[in-house]
Amino acid sequence: MSNRVYNFNPGPAALPLQVLETIKAEMLDYRGTGMSVLEMSHRSKPFESIVNEAVARTKRLLNLGDDFHVVFIQGGASLQFSMIPMNLSVEERPLDYVNTGTWSTKAIKEAKALGKSVRVVASSEDENFSHIPKGIKVNPDSAYLHLTSNNTIKGTQYHAFPESKSVPLVSDMSSDIMSRPFDARPFGLIYAGAQKNIGPSGSAMVLIRKDMLERVPENLPAMLKYTSFVKENSLYNTPSCFVIYVIGLVLQWIEETIGGLDKMAAINREKADLLYGTIDRGGFYRGTAKKDSRSLMNVTFRLPSEALEARFVSEAQKEGLSGLKGHRSVGGCRASIYNAVGMDAVKTLADFMVAFEKKAG
Ligand SMILES: Cc1ncc(COP(=O)(O)O)c(C=O)c1O
């Protein structure tokens, strides 16, 4: 489709074209039901299959054992900032957090607002969140250790997770879920707003290890309790039906068209290497994240002046390269190269960067 741009938006973000085509083909009549998923009862058999299939694909892709539940919860990743301390606290055990930027800071703030005993065990704030802290200390007395696996705004990412031993890790994986394989076993809970790597906005995917459910207090409101979602297979109330349907299609694309997370990770690595290589080749572009912490999902960089950055973004837009402006809180430029952003898009961007440097540098 010639009028589609190369989409580097940070989220909501690009979806695989194949998925959009399927949505279009199934929009009026979902697989012989005579109705759209938009019109379907969430209690119907076809919708139940949509949920079950999305859950099964998630488990297969991430190699999750039977000890994990997969649920979809409205309220985005931001609601999880509150639900996690509400549900997973343990009396007399502090909640440990690593602060690597805006989203970790918000998670910490929400836990504190609930009156919890919060410890920030590591932070890169003093260096403008330009890296992932090394040697993160795991305190055996903590209820969990929370981290943000990929920092969408600053463009940093964990390339290995702390050895947590008996302390469950909890991670916000909003901007890198399903971009690479990882060992889920040390994680008590993983959450991700869907709108970056796995679908449209409107739902968070939450993976909860079964033993974590024993911590859920009885007296929480039903909509804030993980157990409500687990018991009812994400159908305690009317979920974001269409979002779950699209998530299922994206997961199908990763599994069947791409061939799984090893392949997805190799493609993502190649894309990121091309962009970082382009940034590093001269002094014109400057990557803002330290090299060992660079994100394979959000490539953040500066140009020699803000005026050149504005020109870069606007000329790129004219060439059909959209969404390259950095987050409003930090400025600069950012290319979000999630799963659905293909090598063709990244090559076109790299070529544009070289040409822009020649012209303006
Ligand atoms: C890492 C991370 N966590 C949390 C959020 C907030 O997600 P939501 O808008 O779904 O609440 C974002 C959104 O950009 C994010 O990038």
The ligand as a Gaussian input file, in Angstrom:
#p B3LYP/6-31G(d) Opt

LIG

0 1
 C        8.146000       1.076000      29.813000
 C        6.776000       1.682000      29.906000
 N        6.030000       1.459000      31.008000
 C        4.799000       1.975000      31.146000
 C        4.236000       2.767000      30.164000
 C        2.858000       3.322000      30.356000
 O        1.975000       2.512000      29.658000
 P        0.409000       2.773000      29.625000
 O        0.200000       4.003000      28.809000
 O       -0.115000       1.511000      28.976000
 O       -0.083000       2.930000      31.015000
 C        4.953000       3.013000      29.000000
 C        4.372000       3.848000      27.939000
 O        4.986000       4.399000      27.076000
 C        6.261000       2.468000      28.876000
 O        7.007000       2.711000      27.781000

